[in-house]
Amino acid sequence: MSRVTNTRAVAILAATSATMGLAACGPSTTASGGESGAAAQTDYSSVEPATEISFWGNHPGNSVDFETQVAQKFAEDTGITVDIVSAGSNYDEVAQKFQTAQVGGDAGDLVVVSDGTWFSAYLNGSITAVDDIFSSADLDAASYYPSLYDDYLYQDAHYAVPYARSLLVYMYNKDNFEKAGLGDTAPATWDEVKEYSEKLAAADTGAIPFTWASDTSYASWSMTSLLWANGADWSDGWDFSPMTSEATASALQFAQDSITDGWAQVLSGDPSTVFGAGSVSQMINSSGGIGAIRDAAQFDVGVGVLPTGSSGDEDIVPSGGAGLAINANSSPDKQLAAAMFASYLTNAENTVAFSELTGYVPVRSDADTTTLTADNPLFQPVIDSLDRTRSQSYARVLVPGGATALDSGLMDILVDKADVAETLNSMQAEIQSSYDTNVKSSQG
């Protein structure tokens, strides 16, 4: 049977992290990363899986009952008991408790890691590569959507598998589109975004034509799509020069001009709330919010794929969310059992059931999504976007504090009307410094 456990006791360990010199969420500056743990020297083909493991997470999308049911079925099929541990209310809390518990050796065998926390766990030597374990156990990793799986790829190894993943979509108010004579489909290009927004402003719908995300709503995540659509980026691997390129400056000048010209604004807080209330006509938002927005809105909600730009590239969709990582310090038999459960929890059948429950996207390319789109046609653009995703830039998700630096810089550009080129230079310098201090030094 599976069990659900609360980790209040683990919180006590967290209080000792400062005196023991641990990096709870940020990376250690001394760990070698990726070489510690049993996986570096274990031949898993000769290992028998453990009969009991623990799974630490925050139950994304209120999924504790789902995870419990899957664990019970897994136990029936394999004889392996999964202790499901409530290790925090969000990804950061889970990451902190998982890292702190490494000291006592009682951290979970399988753990939920976000796009912003897995690399710190890697640098601290707390999670191990999954490739050899999956291969030795004949577990299927090939059917994960490549860009979702490769979000956890570093130095030719994967350190997690995708689980609770979302991506960005274009959301719009169909009623306001009709008032502005725009039809009922989303703009296909950024030029059309501007054209549609100007027509919405002229139609006097009573709503802001378009909103950019603020620094409290992952501004740099949604802005990434504008950059990618126009041949720009935050970084290329550990090379941060794309951040100050002409293409990036031009894209962000377009964003700044949209506010100056009056067809867009930056609203504080969650844009989903103001959009659902009918106060904004268009936004880029997480696919995970579609259901709640649809249920709250008093208008016809439209969802489309993200607009393309001057590059003509269609692979411009950033994804986010969480994956499942294996504790580098668990015994090989527990690591093997953890890999088995990770594969089972995210198999083609379960990933669809999880998507139906939570709104996260299916992570397997062989998943039958017919029921998802039949019950919720608004989800079809989400499915269509899965083949257009791209792994996120290192500057945003791997550099400690990278997303915060980018979000802050974007607010300088969009809200304070700071000079785009000068601000990008400052952002690049800050991120380069963090990389040199926290990542480069720890990699030798």
RANORCOR-V385764 format. One record per residue. N is the residue number from 0. RES is the residue in three letters. PHI is phi in degrees with one decimal (NA if undefined). OMEGA is omega in whole degrees, 0 to 359 (* if undefined). Layout:
n:N res:RES phi:PHI omega:OMEGA
n:N res:RES phi:PHI omega:OMEGA
//
This chain:
n:0 res:MET phi:NA omega:173
n:1 res:SER phi:-95.3 omega:178
n:2 res:ARG phi:-131.6 omega:175
n:3 res:VAL phi:-111.4 omega:185
n:4 res:THR phi:-122.3 omega:174
n:5 res:ASN phi:-98.9 omega:187
n:6 res:THR phi:-105.7 omega:175
n:7 res:ARG phi:-60.7 omega:180
n:8 res:ALA phi:-64.4 omega:180
n:9 res:VAL phi:-65.0 omega:181
n:10 res:ALA phi:-60.3 omega:178
n:11 res:ILE phi:-64.1 omega:178
n:12 res:LEU phi:-63.0 omega:183
n:13 res:ALA phi:-60.6 omega:182
n:14 res:ALA phi:-67.8 omega:181
n:15 res:THR phi:-91.8 omega:188
n:16 res:SER phi:-65.0 omega:183
n:17 res:ALA phi:-64.3 omega:182
n:18 res:THR phi:-72.9 omega:181
n:19 res:MET phi:-95.1 omega:173
n:20 res:GLY phi:73.4 omega:181
n:21 res:LEU phi:-90.8 omega:172
n:22 res:ALA phi:-98.5 omega:186
n:23 res:ALA phi:-70.4 omega:179
n:24 res:CYS phi:-111.4 omega:177
n:25 res:GLY phi:-83.6 omega:183
n:26 res:PRO phi:-77.3 omega:172
n:27 res:SER phi:-71.2 omega:177
n:28 res:THR phi:-97.1 omega:180
n:29 res:THR phi:-122.2 omega:182
n:30 res:ALA phi:-69.1 omega:180
n:31 res:SER phi:-79.2 omega:177
n:32 res:GLY phi:77.3 omega:169
n:33 res:GLY phi:83.0 omega:183
n:34 res:GLU phi:-106.6 omega:181
n:35 res:SER phi:-83.5 omega:178
n:36 res:GLY phi:94.2 omega:187
n:37 res:ALA phi:-67.6 omega:187
n:38 res:ALA phi:-62.8 omega:184
n:39 res:ALA phi:-67.1 omega:184
n:40 res:GLN phi:-134.5 omega:186
n:41 res:THR phi:-102.4 omega:170
n:42 res:ASP phi:-94.0 omega:187
n:43 res:TYR phi:-72.0 omega:179
n:44 res:SER phi:-66.2 omega:180
n:45 res:SER phi:-105.4 omega:183
n:46 res:VAL phi:-98.9 omega:172
n:47 res:GLU phi:-94.2 omega:183
n:48 res:PRO phi:-65.8 omega:176
n:49 res:ALA phi:-65.1 omega:180
n:50 res:THR phi:-93.5 omega:178
n:51 res:GLU phi:-151.4 omega:177
n:52 res:ILE phi:-138.4 omega:174
n:53 res:SER phi:-117.8 omega:180
n:54 res:PHE phi:-121.5 omega:182
n:55 res:TRP phi:-99.3 omega:178
n:56 res:GLY phi:-169.4 omega:179
n:57 res:ASN phi:-118.2 omega:177
n:58 res:HIS phi:53.9 omega:184
n:59 res:PRO phi:-53.0 omega:179
n:60 res:GLY phi:68.8 omega:181
n:61 res:ASN phi:55.4 omega:190
n:62 res:SER phi:-102.3 omega:185
n:63 res:VAL phi:-60.5 omega:179
n:64 res:ASP phi:-65.8 omega:178
n:65 res:PHE phi:-62.9 omega:180
n:66 res:GLU phi:-61.6 omega:179
n:67 res:THR phi:-64.2 omega:180
n:68 res:GLN phi:-64.1 omega:179
n:69 res:VAL phi:-65.0 omega:179
n:70 res:ALA phi:-63.4 omega:178
n:71 res:GLN phi:-65.3 omega:177
n:72 res:LYS phi:-66.3 omega:178
n:73 res:PHE phi:-61.3 omega:178
n:74 res:ALA phi:-63.9 omega:178
n:75 res:GLU phi:-64.1 omega:183
n:76 res:ASP phi:-80.7 omega:188
n:77 res:THR phi:-120.1 omega:186
n:78 res:GLY phi:80.7 omega:181
n:79 res:ILE phi:-100.1 omega:179
n:80 res:THR phi:-85.8 omega:179
n:81 res:VAL phi:-114.1 omega:176
n:82 res:ASP phi:-89.6 omega:183
n:83 res:ILE phi:-86.7 omega:188
n:84 res:VAL phi:-109.1 omega:173
n:85 res:SER phi:-80.3 omega:189
n:86 res:ALA phi:-98.5 omega:180
n:87 res:GLY phi:160.6 omega:181
n:88 res:SER phi:-91.9 omega:178
n:89 res:ASN phi:-150.3 omega:185
n:90 res:TYR phi:-63.3 omega:182
n:91 res:ASP phi:-65.6 omega:179
n:92 res:GLU phi:-64.3 omega:178
n:93 res:VAL phi:-61.6 omega:181
n:94 res:ALA phi:-60.7 omega:181
n:95 res:GLN phi:-64.7 omega:182
n:96 res:LYS phi:-67.2 omega:179
n:97 res:PHE phi:-64.2 omega:181
n:98 res:GLN phi:-66.7 omega:181
n:99 res:THR phi:-64.0 omega:183
n:100 res:ALA phi:-70.8 omega:176
n:101 res:GLN phi:-61.5 omega:182
n:102 res:VAL phi:-62.5 omega:181
n:103 res:GLY phi:-85.3 omega:178
n:104 res:GLY phi:74.8 omega:182
n:105 res:ASP phi:-116.5 omega:176
n:106 res:ALA phi:-70.7 omega:182
n:107 res:GLY phi:-61.2 omega:178
n:108 res:ASP phi:-78.0 omega:176
n:109 res:LEU phi:-126.8 omega:186
n:110 res:VAL phi:-141.3 omega:174
n:111 res:VAL phi:-77.8 omega:177
n:112 res:VAL phi:-127.7 omega:180
n:113 res:SER phi:-94.7 omega:177
n:114 res:ASP phi:-64.0 omega:180
n:115 res:GLY phi:-100.3 omega:183
n:116 res:THR phi:-119.5 omega:187
n:117 res:TRP phi:-66.2 omega:185
n:118 res:PHE phi:-71.5 omega:174
n:119 res:SER phi:-62.6 omega:177
n:120 res:ALA phi:-64.2 omega:176
n:121 res:TYR phi:-62.7 omega:181
n:122 res:LEU phi:-61.5 omega:179
n:123 res:ASN phi:-79.8 omega:181
n:124 res:GLY phi:70.9 omega:186
n:125 res:SER phi:-93.4 omega:178
n:126 res:ILE phi:-124.6 omega:185
n:127 res:THR phi:-117.8 omega:178
n:128 res:ALA phi:-63.4 omega:183
n:129 res:VAL phi:-95.5 omega:190
n:130 res:ASP phi:-57.1 omega:183
n:131 res:ASP phi:-65.9 omega:181
n:132 res:ILE phi:-66.9 omega:178
n:133 res:PHE phi:-61.5 omega:182
n:134 res:SER phi:-65.2 omega:181
n:135 res:SER phi:-64.7 omega:181
n:136 res:ALA phi:-90.4 omega:181
n:137 res:ASP phi:57.1 omega:177
n:138 res:LEU phi:-93.5 omega:186
n:139 res:ASP phi:-84.3 omega:171
n:140 res:ALA phi:-110.5 omega:185
n:141 res:ALA phi:-68.5 omega:184
n:142 res:SER phi:-89.0 omega:170
n:143 res:TYR phi:-65.7 omega:174
n:144 res:TYR phi:-57.2 omega:188
n:145 res:PRO phi:-53.7 omega:184
n:146 res:SER phi:-68.8 omega:177
n:147 res:LEU phi:-69.9 omega:179
n:148 res:TYR phi:-66.9 omega:184
n:149 res:ASP phi:-75.0 omega:171
n:150 res:ASP phi:-62.2 omega:180
n:151 res:TYR phi:-110.3 omega:181
n:152 res:LEU phi:-92.5 omega:175
n:153 res:TYR phi:-150.4 omega:180
n:154 res:GLN phi:49.8 omega:173
n:155 res:ASP phi:68.2 omega:177
n:156 res:ALA phi:-140.0 omega:178
n:157 res:HIS phi:-98.7 omega:183
n:158 res:TYR phi:-110.9 omega:174
n:159 res:ALA phi:-169.0 omega:171
n:160 res:VAL phi:-119.8 omega:183
n:161 res:PRO phi:-68.7 omega:181
n:162 res:TYR phi:-138.3 omega:183
n:163 res:ALA phi:-97.9 omega:188
n:164 res:ARG phi:-111.7 omega:176
n:165 res:SER phi:-132.3 omega:177
n:166 res:LEU phi:-143.7 omega:183
n:167 res:LEU phi:-89.9 omega:176
n:168 res:VAL phi:-132.9 omega:177
n:169 res:TYR phi:-98.0 omega:181
n:170 res:MET phi:-116.3 omega:184
n:171 res:TYR phi:-149.9 omega:181
n:172 res:ASN phi:-92.1 omega:183
n:173 res:LYS phi:-64.6 omega:179
n:174 res:ASP phi:-63.2 omega:178
n:175 res:ASN phi:-70.5 omega:176
n:176 res:PHE phi:-61.1 omega:180
n:177 res:GLU phi:-64.9 omega:179
n:178 res:LYS phi:-61.4 omega:182
n:179 res:ALA phi:-91.7 omega:180
n:180 res:GLY phi:68.0 omega:186
n:181 res:LEU phi:-104.5 omega:184
n:182 res:GLY phi:77.1 omega:186
n:183 res:ASP phi:-127.8 omega:177
n:184 res:THR phi:-116.3 omega:182
n:185 res:ALA phi:-71.5 omega:176
n:186 res:PRO phi:-61.5 omega:184
n:187 res:ALA phi:-88.6 omega:182
n:188 res:THR phi:-134.0 omega:177
n:189 res:TRP phi:-69.5 omega:173
n:190 res:ASP phi:-62.2 omega:178
n:191 res:GLU phi:-71.2 omega:176
n:192 res:VAL phi:-56.9 omega:178
n:193 res:LYS phi:-63.4 omega:181
n:194 res:GLU phi:-59.9 omega:181
n:195 res:TYR phi:-62.7 omega:182
n:196 res:SER phi:-65.5 omega:178
n:197 res:GLU phi:-64.8 omega:177
n:198 res:LYS phi:-69.6 omega:176
n:199 res:LEU phi:-64.8 omega:178
n:200 res:ALA phi:-63.5 omega:181
n:201 res:ALA phi:-70.0 omega:182
n:202 res:ALA phi:-76.4 omega:177
n:203 res:ASP phi:53.7 omega:181
n:204 res:THR phi:-78.2 omega:184
n:205 res:GLY phi:86.8 omega:181
n:206 res:ALA phi:-120.2 omega:173
n:207 res:ILE phi:-64.7 omega:185
n:208 res:PRO phi:-60.9 omega:184
n:209 res:PHE phi:-152.2 omega:175
n:210 res:THR phi:-125.0 omega:168
n:211 res:TRP phi:-88.0 omega:178
n:212 res:ALA phi:-70.0 omega:178
n:213 res:SER phi:-93.4 omega:180
n:214 res:ASP phi:-71.0 omega:175
n:215 res:THR phi:-92.4 omega:181
n:216 res:SER phi:-130.7 omega:174
n:217 res:TYR phi:58.6 omega:183
n:218 res:ALA phi:-54.9 omega:184
n:219 res:SER phi:-70.6 omega:177
n:220 res:TRP phi:-67.9 omega:182
n:221 res:SER phi:-69.2 omega:180
n:222 res:MET phi:-68.1 omega:179
n:223 res:THR phi:-56.6 omega:182
n:224 res:SER phi:-65.4 omega:176
n:225 res:LEU phi:-63.0 omega:179
n:226 res:LEU phi:-62.4 omega:182
n:227 res:TRP phi:-59.9 omega:181
n:228 res:ALA phi:-66.8 omega:183
n:229 res:ASN phi:-118.3 omega:174
n:230 res:GLY phi:71.0 omega:182
n:231 res:ALA phi:-115.0 omega:179
n:232 res:ASP phi:-167.2 omega:175
n:233 res:TRP phi:-80.0 omega:182
n:234 res:SER phi:-165.6 omega:172
n:235 res:ASP phi:-127.1 omega:191
n:236 res:GLY phi:61.8 omega:178
n:237 res:TRP phi:-90.3 omega:176
n:238 res:ASP phi:-90.5 omega:185
n:239 res:PHE phi:-96.7 omega:181
n:240 res:SER phi:-65.2 omega:176
n:241 res:PRO phi:-57.4 omega:181
n:242 res:MET phi:-63.2 omega:182
n:243 res:THR phi:-107.9 omega:180
n:244 res:SER phi:-72.5 omega:178
n:245 res:GLU phi:-62.6 omega:181
n:246 res:ALA phi:-64.5 omega:179
n:247 res:THR phi:-67.1 omega:179
n:248 res:ALA phi:-61.7 omega:180
n:249 res:SER phi:-65.9 omega:180
n:250 res:ALA phi:-62.8 omega:182
n:251 res:LEU phi:-76.0 omega:172
n:252 res:GLN phi:-66.4 omega:175
n:253 res:PHE phi:-58.0 omega:180
n:254 res:ALA phi:-65.1 omega:179
n:255 res:GLN phi:-63.7 omega:179
n:256 res:ASP phi:-63.6 omega:180
n:257 res:SER phi:-61.2 omega:179
n:258 res:ILE phi:-79.3 omega:178
n:259 res:THR phi:-60.2 omega:181
n:260 res:ASP phi:-80.0 omega:172
n:261 res:GLY phi:90.1 omega:180
n:262 res:TRP phi:-102.4 omega:178
n:263 res:ALA phi:-148.0 omega:176
n:264 res:GLN phi:-141.5 omega:169
n:265 res:VAL phi:-111.9 omega:181
n:266 res:LEU phi:-107.6 omega:178
n:267 res:SER phi:-72.0 omega:180
n:268 res:GLY phi:83.4 omega:184
n:269 res:ASP phi:-81.5 omega:180
n:270 res:PRO phi:-64.5 omega:178
n:271 res:SER phi:-60.1 omega:183
n:272 res:THR phi:-66.2 omega:182
n:273 res:VAL phi:-72.1 omega:176
n:274 res:PHE phi:-66.6 omega:180
n:275 res:GLY phi:-61.7 omega:178
n:276 res:ALA phi:-82.7 omega:179
n:277 res:GLY phi:86.6 omega:183
n:278 res:SER phi:-88.3 omega:178
n:279 res:VAL phi:-132.8 omega:183
n:280 res:SER phi:-89.8 omega:184
n:281 res:GLN phi:-146.5 omega:175
n:282 res:MET phi:-162.5 omega:168
n:283 res:ILE phi:-101.4 omega:188
n:284 res:ASN phi:-149.5 omega:179
n:285 res:SER phi:-67.3 omega:177
n:286 res:SER phi:-62.2 omega:181
n:287 res:GLY phi:-66.9 omega:182
n:288 res:GLY phi:-95.6 omega:186
n:289 res:ILE phi:-59.0 omega:184
n:290 res:GLY phi:-61.1 omega:182
n:291 res:ALA phi:-65.5 omega:180
n:292 res:ILE phi:-66.7 omega:179
n:293 res:ARG phi:-58.5 omega:182
n:294 res:ASP phi:-70.0 omega:183
n:295 res:ALA phi:-86.8 omega:188
n:296 res:ALA phi:-71.9 omega:175
n:297 res:GLN phi:-101.4 omega:179
n:298 res:PHE phi:-144.0 omega:181
n:299 res:ASP phi:-79.4 omega:183
n:300 res:VAL phi:-87.4 omega:175
n:301 res:GLY phi:-113.0 omega:177
n:302 res:VAL phi:-131.7 omega:178
n:303 res:GLY phi:-138.6 omega:175
n:304 res:VAL phi:-73.8 omega:182
n:305 res:LEU phi:-69.1 omega:181
n:306 res:PRO phi:-71.9 omega:175
n:307 res:THR phi:-88.3 omega:182
n:308 res:GLY phi:-141.2 omega:187
n:309 res:SER phi:-66.9 omega:181
n:310 res:SER phi:-73.7 omega:184
n:311 res:GLY phi:76.1 omega:180
n:312 res:ASP phi:-71.1 omega:177
n:313 res:GLU phi:-99.0 omega:179
n:314 res:ASP phi:-84.3 omega:190
n:315 res:ILE phi:-128.6 omega:186
n:316 res:VAL phi:-102.9 omega:175
n:317 res:PRO phi:-78.7 omega:175
n:318 res:SER phi:-112.6 omega:179
n:319 res:GLY phi:-151.1 omega:178
n:320 res:GLY phi:102.1 omega:192
n:321 res:ALA phi:-134.2 omega:175
n:322 res:GLY phi:-129.5 omega:181
n:323 res:LEU phi:-120.4 omega:181
n:324 res:ALA phi:-119.2 omega:183
n:325 res:ILE phi:-105.9 omega:181
n:326 res:ASN phi:-62.2 omega:180
n:327 res:ALA phi:-66.6 omega:185
n:328 res:ASN phi:-103.0 omega:172
n:329 res:SER phi:-74.9 omega:178
n:330 res:SER phi:-68.8 omega:182
n:331 res:PRO phi:-54.9 omega:181
n:332 res:ASP phi:-67.9 omega:177
n:333 res:LYS phi:-73.3 omega:176
n:334 res:GLN phi:-60.5 omega:179
n:335 res:LEU phi:-65.1 omega:179
n:336 res:ALA phi:-64.5 omega:178
n:337 res:ALA phi:-63.8 omega:177
n:338 res:ALA phi:-62.2 omega:179
n:339 res:MET phi:-61.9 omega:180
n:340 res:PHE phi:-70.2 omega:178
n:341 res:ALA phi:-59.4 omega:179
n:342 res:SER phi:-65.3 omega:181
n:343 res:TYR phi:-66.6 omega:182
n:344 res:LEU phi:-63.3 omega:183
n:345 res:THR phi:-111.2 omega:180
n:346 res:ASN phi:-68.7 omega:188
n:347 res:ALA phi:-57.2 omega:181
n:348 res:GLU phi:-72.5 omega:184
n:349 res:ASN phi:-72.2 omega:180
n:350 res:THR phi:-68.7 omega:175
n:351 res:VAL phi:-70.7 omega:179
n:352 res:ALA phi:-62.2 omega:178
n:353 res:PHE phi:-64.2 omega:179
n:354 res:SER phi:-64.3 omega:178
n:355 res:GLU phi:-59.6 omega:183
n:356 res:LEU phi:-75.8 omega:193
n:357 res:THR phi:-110.1 omega:186
n:358 res:GLY phi:91.8 omega:173
n:359 res:TYR phi:-69.3 omega:185
n:360 res:VAL phi:-86.0 omega:171
n:361 res:PRO phi:-63.1 omega:185
n:362 res:VAL phi:-100.8 omega:181
n:363 res:ARG phi:-108.7 omega:181
n:364 res:SER phi:-72.1 omega:179
n:365 res:ASP phi:-96.1 omega:179
n:366 res:ALA phi:-73.3 omega:176
n:367 res:ASP phi:-85.7 omega:185
n:368 res:THR phi:-97.2 omega:183
n:369 res:THR phi:-56.1 omega:183
n:370 res:THR phi:-67.1 omega:180
n:371 res:LEU phi:-61.6 omega:184
n:372 res:THR phi:-80.2 omega:178
n:373 res:ALA phi:-67.7 omega:180
n:374 res:ASP phi:-78.5 omega:183
n:375 res:ASN phi:-144.3 omega:182
n:376 res:PRO phi:-56.5 omega:179
n:377 res:LEU phi:-63.8 omega:181
n:378 res:PHE phi:-82.9 omega:181
n:379 res:GLN phi:-59.7 omega:177
n:380 res:PRO phi:-61.5 omega:176
n:381 res:VAL phi:-66.0 omega:178
n:382 res:ILE phi:-61.9 omega:179
n:383 res:ASP phi:-61.9 omega:183
n:384 res:SER phi:-76.6 omega:182
n:385 res:LEU phi:-60.5 omega:179
n:386 res:ASP phi:-83.3 omega:181
n:387 res:ARG phi:-117.3 omega:181
n:388 res:THR phi:-78.9 omega:178
n:389 res:ARG phi:-141.6 omega:179
n:390 res:SER phi:-64.7 omega:186
n:391 res:GLN phi:-70.7 omega:183
n:392 res:SER phi:-74.5 omega:179
n:393 res:TYR phi:-55.9 omega:184
n:394 res:ALA phi:-58.0 omega:183
n:395 res:ARG phi:-89.5 omega:190
n:396 res:VAL phi:-109.6 omega:181
n:397 res:LEU phi:-106.0 omega:178
n:398 res:VAL phi:-74.5 omega:178
n:399 res:PRO phi:-57.3 omega:181
n:400 res:GLY phi:79.0 omega:183
n:401 res:GLY phi:-62.9 omega:181
n:402 res:ALA phi:-62.8 omega:179
n:403 res:THR phi:-64.1 omega:179
n:404 res:ALA phi:-63.6 omega:179
n:405 res:LEU phi:-67.3 omega:179
n:406 res:ASP phi:-60.3 omega:180
n:407 res:SER phi:-64.6 omega:179
n:408 res:GLY phi:-63.2 omega:178
n:409 res:LEU phi:-64.6 omega:177
n:410 res:MET phi:-67.4 omega:175
n:411 res:ASP phi:-60.8 omega:183
n:412 res:ILE phi:-72.5 omega:188
n:413 res:LEU phi:-84.4 omega:185
n:414 res:VAL phi:-93.0 omega:184
n:415 res:ASP phi:-90.4 omega:179
n:416 res:LYS phi:57.6 omega:178
n:417 res:ALA phi:-67.7 omega:178
n:418 res:ASP phi:-59.7 omega:187
n:419 res:VAL phi:-64.1 omega:184
n:420 res:ALA phi:-62.4 omega:180
n:421 res:GLU phi:-63.4 omega:180
n:422 res:THR phi:-66.8 omega:178
n:423 res:LEU phi:-63.2 omega:176
n:424 res:ASN phi:-61.7 omega:179
n:425 res:SER phi:-66.5 omega:178
n:426 res:MET phi:-62.0 omega:180
n:427 res:GLN phi:-62.6 omega:180
n:428 res:ALA phi:-61.8 omega:180
n:429 res:GLU phi:-64.9 omega:182
n:430 res:ILE phi:-71.0 omega:177
n:431 res:GLN phi:-61.3 omega:179
n:432 res:SER phi:-63.1 omega:179
n:433 res:SER phi:-64.1 omega:177
n:434 res:TYR phi:-61.2 omega:182
n:435 res:ASP phi:-60.1 omega:184
n:436 res:THR phi:-78.6 omega:192
n:437 res:ASN phi:-101.9 omega:185
n:438 res:VAL phi:-113.7 omega:184
n:439 res:LYS phi:-58.7 omega:182
n:440 res:SER phi:-65.8 omega:182
n:441 res:SER phi:-79.6 omega:179
n:442 res:GLN phi:-92.7 omega:180
n:443 res:GLY phi:74.7 omega:*
//
